[in-house]
């Protein structure tokens, strides 16, 4: 049996990391590589769940285990509670799946990272992009892009507009994000879909039309109010909702 001091050091990390600990974290805490190998050999104390990542026996198996393992592997030295956007943020389809939004299959673990780096895993996709402080949040211990940023990233990567629209509708309906925030996030994509540059509200309306949710009109009113701020709302500048012409949502 391992010494209590070894177990306490491993448990210190695992208790705040969904029962998981990386080899690098354990070594930094004074647990030798040889000891880690011995503890994982029988599976009685540690179970290897990914390259350099272990699950502590007796701890509950977390949801989205493989996604969490992949995230830990991006920066195996850094504990979960010290992570920032520099260590990567769950994004795109992976983020949508984590929230339970839409129906896009997450066939790879997707993360936004600020600088170029590589992963040894063929099922990990890294996007080198900048993230503002308001574009991500902590979801059950993982740093994850907000639904409005998910929608923007999916459109930027050429996802089918109807699928992105479903993410938007479910994000607003479940109050994971707000209509006005979606307007801001969609604005950079407006001209690509036939609207004047920066017309995020018009693009939002077009995408909501694809789903036809009963709450759409109320959400658009909230979005207009967000744009107008205090005072009267003037939405006369908004282009008509596009039809099925080429290059526009259909």
Secondary structure as GFF3:
##gff-version 3
##sequence-region A 1 250
A	DSSP	alpha_helix	4	14	.	.	.	ID=ss1
A	DSSP	beta_strand	20	22	.	.	.	ID=ss2
A	DSSP	alpha_helix	23	28	.	.	.	ID=ss3
A	DSSP	alpha_helix	33	41	.	.	.	ID=ss4
A	DSSP	beta_strand	46	50	.	.	.	ID=ss5
A	DSSP	beta_strand	53	56	.	.	.	ID=ss6
A	DSSP	alpha_helix	65	74	.	.	.	ID=ss7
A	DSSP	three_ten_helix	80	82	.	.	.	ID=ss8
A	DSSP	three_ten_helix	85	87	.	.	.	ID=ss9
A	DSSP	beta_strand	89	90	.	.	.	ID=ss10
A	DSSP	alpha_helix	92	99	.	.	.	ID=ss11
A	DSSP	beta_strand	109	113	.	.	.	ID=ss12
A	DSSP	beta_strand	124	128	.	.	.	ID=ss13
A	DSSP	three_ten_helix	133	135	.	.	.	ID=ss14
A	DSSP	beta_strand	136	139	.	.	.	ID=ss15
A	DSSP	beta_strand	142	145	.	.	.	ID=ss16
A	DSSP	alpha_helix	147	156	.	.	.	ID=ss17
A	DSSP	alpha_helix	161	173	.	.	.	ID=ss18
A	DSSP	alpha_helix	179	186	.	.	.	ID=ss19
A	DSSP	three_ten_helix	187	193	.	.	.	ID=ss20
A	DSSP	alpha_helix	200	211	.	.	.	ID=ss21
A	DSSP	alpha_helix	216	228	.	.	.	ID=ss22
###
